[in-house]
Amino acid sequence: MAKQCAITGKTSIVGGGYSNRVRATKCNPTGTRRRYANLQTKTYFVPELDKKITLTISTKGMKTIAKKGIFKALKDAELI
């Protein structure tokens, strides 16, 4: 299973490290670090399908499901 949100498609990104020393001098690079999406494993009951579905979704995806409803969100993400 990939580390990606099933609803929004969010994945990790690579960003720059930033230390207090860089902040002071502006000439001391600290390299890069990977920033991960806030992924959670949630189980939802879909009444239209009459079954439970377990998803790995971001917290933004949870808000999307709360707003649209689980069936519409899954249909928009082309999971059903």
Stockholm file with secondary structure:
# STOCKHOLM 1.0

chainA/1-80         MAKQCAITGKTSIVGGGYSNRVRATKCNPTGTRRRYANLQTKTYFVPELDKKITLTISTKGMKTIAKKGIFKALKDAELI
#=GR chainA/1-80 SS CCSSCTTTCCCCEEEECCCHHHHHHSCCCCCEEEECCCEEEEEEEETTTTEEEEEEEEHHHHHHHHHHCHHHHHHHTTCC
#=GC SS_cons        CCSSCTTTCCCCEEEECCCHHHHHHSCCCCCEEEECCCEEEEEEEETTTTEEEEEEEEHHHHHHHHHHCHHHHHHHTTCC
//
